[in-house]
Amino acid sequence: MQRYATDTAMAENKQFYARATETGKRVAVVGAGPAGLACAHRLAMAGHDVIVLEGKDKAGGLNEYGLAAYKTVDDFAQKEIEYLLEIGGIEIRGEQMLGRDFTLGELRRDYDAVFLGLGLGGVNKLGVAGEDLAGCENAVDFIEAIRQAGDLAEIAVGSQVVVLGGGMTAIDAAVQAKLLGAEEVTLCYRRGGDAMGASKFEQELAASRGVFIRHYLAPKEILGEDGKVAGVLFEHTEVKDGKLVATGETGVIAADHVLKAIGQTFVTEHLEGLKLENGRIAIDAEGRTSLADVWAGGDCVKKGEDLTVTSVAQGRDAAISINHVLAGEAPLASAVA
């Protein structure tokens, strides 16, 4: 529904909001993903000047780098960003990374407010032997490479691919491996189908594309030969008394390419002075952090459902709060102790 509404508005060149009179205030937004872009747009509406600092060379975050290529036809992510920027007052600077090109302290010094939409910069490790063998890679990197490739023939894919994980990233990686010509793609998950993060629709889509989905298999080791992936040793699991346990029974699935899709992590470096909560940035209901002039939203805060629309809403709400503060309508103090 959102895609349809946005495509229609863009096709008819309709802007739903006008930019207010310039306020002279400057806000730094770190991260050009859904949360950061939503925050930047709402701040620009209020008349503030916004500088968006993005670690990669393109804006868009998940929509540009994290979604399967077959789901993102016609380069819609960049077209939507161009449409968003038409409001004026927003400058996006690519290849600008927190901790490398600037610090949080510098942003607080140079801008009237800061919004952090950092996303998730790390990837979980399996923690098993053989994880560093050639041919074993993170599924998010595989998906990103496909999205940014000028020629899909440049993307290396094995003939026997094993995907580890049960979420949307695992499904996307598995389907794309099959579409790129893999003879056999097996997606393995340590629990049953009902526990998978991927929807039933996505699971059925993968199966319809020739992906073989196997449940109750936990990887114990990535097997190698001459420094390259040769297979995966699994241990069977089962649910007993409500808990997932290993049965002791093992088996091997041959593979020359392993894609790990077992979740991403938040990188907590370079966040001097910020309070964390469960490994993410702590915020109040308005997105305010423990620092009075810093707000945050999106995956880096872990609030609400894990959906793009949630990140967009958090960016919008933070912008509304920032605007109130910059207009002198609220005290410059955070509710996060």
C-alpha positions, -999 to +999 in steps of 0.1 A: +000+000+000+028+024+009+047+015-023+015+021-044+008+055-028+044+067-031+047+055-067+015+074-076+026+106-059+060+105-076+045+098-110+022+128-106+050+149-091+029+157-060+046+170-029+024+166+002+043+191+023+060+225+018+092+237+035+086+263+062+106+295+065+142+288+072+151+288+109+188+291+107+191+259+128+214+230+116+208+194+125+231+165+118+216+131+109+239+101+110+227+074+087+207+077+055+184+047+061+146+048+066+149+064+101+175+090+092+157+100+059+123+103+076+139+125+103+157+146+078+126+152+057+104+162+087+131+186+100+134+201+065+097+207+065+101+227+097+127+249+080+158+235+095+189+227+074+199+191+076+232+174+069+229+136+065+261+117+070+261+082+055+288+056+058+282+041+024+283+058-010+246+057-015+216+067+007+187+043+013+200+019+040+180-013+039+160-004+008+192+002-012+215-025+002+196-051+022+166-062+001+167-088-026+173-075-061+141-092-074+121-072-048+135-038-057+130-034-094+134-002-114+158+014-088+129+026-067+151+033-036+171+060-053+141+075-071+123+078-038+153+096-023+154+120-052+117+127-046+122+132-009+151+157-015+129+179-036+116+196-005+150+213-001+172+219+029+187+184+030+223+176+020+235+140+019+272+133+023+283+097+015+312+077+028+312+095+061+316+072+091+311+079+128+344+074+145+365+076+113+355+109+097+338+126+126+329+121+163+297+124+182+313+152+202+322+171+171+286+169+158+272+181+192+297+211+190+289+220+154+251+214+151+221+225+171+209+188+174+219+153+163+198+123+152+214+089+151+199+064+127+229+041+127+212+008+118+231-025+125+267-025+115+278-059+127+269-095+119+266-124+143+292-152+141+283-189+141+310-196+165+320-229+149+351-242+133+356-235+095+337-202+096+366-184+079+370-209+050+368-195+015+332-197+002+316-190+036+303-155+038+276-133+054+243-133+035+239-096+039+272-091+020+260-114-007+227-095-011+245-062-011+270-073-038+241-084-060+222-051-055+253-030-064+267-052-092+267-037-127+268-072-142+253-102-123+279-124-140+304-109-116+287-124-086+303-157-076+278-184-065+284-220-058+267-250-074+257-264-039+247-236-016+237-240+020+220-210+037+220-209+075+191-190+092+154-186+092+147-149+086+139-128+056+176-123+049+181-161+047+151-164+023+164-136+001+199-150-001+186-185-009+163-174-036+189-152-052+215-179-051+190-201-070+182-174-095+219-169-102+223-205-113+231-226-082+222-262-089+211-269-053+202-245-026+194-258+009+182-235+037+187-250+071+171-237+103+176-250+138+139-248+147+106-256+129+090-237+102+065-219+125+094-204+144+111-190+114+113-152+112+104-153+075+067-152+068+049-183+055+045-165+022+083-160+019+089-196+028+065-208+001+081-184-024+115-199-017+102-234-021+085-225-054+119-212-067+135-246-060+150-239-025+149-269-003+141-259+033+152-282+062+143-277+098+157-288+131+194-287+120+220-268+139+255-262+123+284-277+143+312-272+118+319-258+083+339-286+066+367-277+043+390-290+017+421-272+004+410-241+023+376-240+007+341-249+019+332-286+012+302-291+034+284-284+067+283-308+096+249-305+113+234-318+145+197-326+146+176-307+172+142-312+187+119-294+211+116-311+245+097-297+274+094-264+255+132-261+250+153-267+219+178-295+225+204-314+205+196-350+198+232-361+193+225-373+158+246-357+131+248-355+093+266-337+066+253-316+037+278-311+008+283-275-001+308-253-019+292-220-008+277-212+027+257-181+034+253-171+070+220-153+079+218-156+116+212-120+125+230-086+127+244-068+157+247-032+168+282-018+169+284+002+201+318+020+195+321+058+192+290+065+213+307+084+240+283+095+268+253+077+255+234+052+278+228+018+263+199-006+270+201-042+260+230-034+237+212-006+219+209+031+224+184+039+252+157+065+242+125+078+257+091+079+240+102+109+218+135+094+207+156+114+231+188+098+244+207+103+276+224+133+259+201+163+258+209+173+222+210+138+207+181+117+195+180+082+180+158+058+161+156+028+139+174-005+144+200+011+167+174+015+195+154-017+193+120-003+201+087-016+186+084-041+157+114-049+135+098-032+104+109-004+081+077+015+089+086+014+126+120+030+118+103+056+096+079+065+124+107+068+150+126+091+127+095+113+122+087+114+159+122+123+168+122+151+143+090+165+158+106+164+193+138+181+179+117+208+163+099+215+196+132+219+213+148+241+187+117+263+187+120+266+225+088+248+231+103+220+253+132+219+278+165+207+264+167+177+287+163+140+281+140+117+300+166+089+298+185+090+330 
